[in-house]
Amino acid sequence: MEITEVQVYPVDDEKLKAFVTIIFDACFVIRDLKIIKGNSGLFVAMPSKKRKDGTFRDTAHPLNNQTRRLIEDRVLSAYEIELHKVGENLPLSESSYM
C-alpha cells in the first residue's frame, strides 16, 4: 500500500491547522484527516463521527503503529511544504515532529 497523493487545506485556527485528504494506490481516498496543534507539537487526527453519547469514534484509522507513522510522516511533510508554498515558516517547535 502506497500513499500516492496528499492534499492539504490549511486553516487559520489556534489548534486546528489543516484538513487533509490522502489517496492510497491512486484508487482509495480518505478525507477529513486533521492536523492539530497539541501540547507536544503537531499530530494527525483521523476522521471521526460524534456518537449519541457525545463521544467520538474514528471512521477510518490505521490498524498498526507502522501504518500510523507512515501516514503521519507523509501528512505532516505535505503540511510543511504547503506552508512554505504560501510563504509561511514553521517555528521550530511545530516542525519538531520529524
Phi, psi and omega per residue, in radians:
M1 nan 2.318 -3.110
E2 -2.290 2.418 3.013
I3 -1.402 1.988 -3.062
T4 -1.714 -0.262 3.100
E5 -2.745 2.493 3.053
V6 -2.311 2.168 3.105
Q7 -1.994 2.180 -3.087
V8 -1.978 2.304 3.123
Y9 -2.126 1.603 -3.085
P10 -1.038 2.586 3.134
V11 -2.223 2.440 3.126
D12 -1.614 1.465 -3.105
D13 -2.496 2.730 -3.095
E14 -1.114 -0.809 -3.100
K15 -1.830 -0.768 3.109
L16 -1.386 2.048 -3.056
K17 -1.752 -0.501 -3.127
A18 -2.956 2.719 2.892
F19 -1.764 2.615 -3.058
V20 -2.411 2.499 2.989
T21 -2.080 2.315 3.080
I22 -2.124 2.583 3.125
I23 -2.158 2.291 3.099
F24 -1.815 2.323 3.040
D25 0.869 0.541 3.124
A26 0.955 0.419 -3.100
C27 -2.571 -0.036 -3.136
F28 -2.447 2.221 -3.055
V29 -2.005 2.495 2.967
I30 -2.214 2.140 -3.118
R31 -1.864 2.878 3.009
D32 1.210 0.484 2.872
L33 -1.204 2.692 -3.136
K34 -2.219 2.468 2.965
I35 -1.731 2.115 -3.054
I36 -2.056 2.429 3.015
K37 -1.603 1.926 3.130
G38 -1.779 -3.040 -3.123
N39 -1.110 -0.532 -3.103
S40 -1.942 0.393 3.087
G41 2.066 -2.896 -3.107
L42 -1.415 2.534 3.012
F43 -2.542 2.855 -3.123
V44 -1.822 2.172 3.078
A45 -1.771 2.349 3.139
M46 -1.324 2.764 3.096
P47 -1.074 2.463 -3.097
S48 -2.487 2.913 -3.131
K49 -2.287 2.407 3.122
K50 -1.346 2.311 3.137
R51 -1.607 2.942 -3.115
K52 -1.040 -0.538 -3.124
D53 -1.457 0.061 3.082
G54 1.631 -0.155 3.099
T55 -1.490 2.911 3.125
F56 -1.957 2.547 3.096
R57 -2.277 2.285 3.113
D58 -1.071 2.360 3.084
T59 -1.593 -0.352 3.047
A60 -2.610 2.402 3.134
H61 -2.850 2.695 3.091
P62 -1.213 2.633 -3.131
L63 -1.647 -0.098 3.112
N64 -2.574 2.857 -3.086
N65 -1.156 -0.567 3.136
Q66 -1.103 -0.773 3.132
T67 -1.227 -0.676 3.092
R68 -1.048 -0.775 -3.132
R69 -1.141 -0.714 3.086
L70 -1.003 -0.823 -3.139
I71 -1.135 -0.848 -3.128
E72 -1.035 -0.783 -3.125
D73 -1.074 -0.819 -3.125
R74 -1.159 -0.750 -3.108
V75 -1.161 -0.816 -3.109
L76 -1.198 -0.584 3.051
S77 -1.146 -0.746 3.114
A78 -1.135 -0.616 3.095
Y79 -1.117 -0.795 3.128
E80 -1.081 -0.750 3.103
I81 -1.072 -0.761 -3.141
E82 -1.091 -0.717 3.116
L83 -1.106 -0.715 3.129
H84 -1.181 -0.554 3.082
K85 -1.083 -0.659 -3.114
V86 -1.594 0.162 3.010
G87 1.491 0.244 3.101
E88 -1.706 2.698 3.052
N89 -2.065 2.396 3.113
L90 -1.378 2.340 2.965
P91 -1.107 2.699 -3.131
L92 -0.978 -0.619 -3.110
S93 -1.122 -0.536 3.140
E94 -1.461 -0.413 -3.117
S95 -1.648 0.181 -3.070
S96 -1.343 -0.002 3.139
Y97 -1.217 -0.310 -3.024
M98 -1.429 nan nan
